Amino acid sequence: MPASTSNPGSTAAPAAADGAVITAIYQVAGMSCGRCRAHITGELSTVEGVGAVEVDLDAGTVTVTSADGLDDTAIAAAIAQPGYQLTGRAR
């Protein structure tokens, strides 16, 4: 597993209005297999507000949806827990 490095910053996506769903796409370094997908999905599912997680190994992205807003700092910490690095937010 890759080593964890620095946190990309602290920002929070606003809460969704009127039941709208927020979708954020994060760039994550070090993911390469189904086990990576399972680690990331498992850790992110414990973050408050996370409704769904989709990992795209080929693109190196993780898509997270929420109806309650997303805390990028909490997302980065969850990704770092199994040893991966959040390298940016695509959207």
C-alpha positions in Angstrom: 0.0 0.0 0.0 1.2 3.5 -0.7 2.3 5.8 2.1 0.1 8.6 3.3 1.3 12.2 2.8 0.0 15.6 3.2 -3.6 16.8 3.5 -4.8 18.7 0.5 -6.5 21.4 2.4 -9.6 22.1 4.4 -12.8 23.0 2.6 -16.4 21.8 2.9 -18.9 21.5 0.2 -22.2 23.3 1.1 -25.2 21.2 2.2 -27.6 20.4 -0.6 -30.7 22.5 -0.7 -34.2 21.0 -1.0 -33.1 17.4 -1.1 -30.6 17.9 -3.9 -27.6 15.5 -4.0 -24.0 16.9 -3.9 -21.5 15.0 -6.0 -17.8 15.5 -5.5 -15.0 13.8 -7.6 -11.7 13.4 -5.8 -8.3 12.5 -7.4 -6.6 9.8 -5.4 -3.1 8.5 -5.8 -2.1 4.9 -5.3 -5.2 2.9 -6.2 -4.7 0.0 -8.5 -6.8 -3.0 -7.6 -10.1 -4.3 -6.2 -8.6 -4.4 -2.7 -7.8 -0.7 -3.0 -11.4 -0.1 -4.1 -12.6 -2.0 -1.0 -10.4 0.0 1.4 -11.4 3.4 0.0 -15.1 2.5 -0.1 -15.0 1.1 3.4 -13.2 4.1 4.9 -15.4 6.7 3.1 -18.6 5.0 4.1 -17.8 5.8 7.8 -17.6 9.6 7.0 -20.6 11.5 8.2 -22.8 12.7 5.2 -21.4 10.2 2.7 -24.2 8.5 0.9 -22.5 6.6 -1.9 -18.9 6.0 -3.1 -17.7 5.0 -6.6 -14.1 4.2 -7.2 -12.7 4.4 -10.8 -9.3 2.7 -10.7 -8.4 3.6 -14.3 -9.1 7.3 -13.8 -7.7 7.4 -10.3 -10.9 9.1 -9.0 -13.4 8.6 -6.3 -16.9 10.0 -6.7 -18.7 10.7 -3.4 -22.4 11.7 -3.1 -24.2 13.3 -0.2 -27.4 15.0 0.6 -25.8 16.7 3.7 -22.6 18.3 2.3 -19.1 17.0 2.3 -16.1 17.9 4.5 -13.0 17.6 2.3 -10.8 17.3 5.4 -12.8 14.3 6.7 -12.7 12.8 3.2 -8.9 13.3 3.0 -8.4 11.7 6.4 -10.6 8.7 5.5 -8.6 8.2 2.2 -5.3 8.5 4.1 -6.4 6.0 6.8 -5.6 2.9 4.6 -2.5 4.6 3.1 -3.7 6.5 0.0 -3.4 10.2 -0.9 -6.1 12.6 -1.9 -4.3 14.7 -4.6 -7.1 17.0 -5.6 -10.8 17.6 -6.2 -11.9 17.5 -9.7 -15.4 18.7 -9.0 
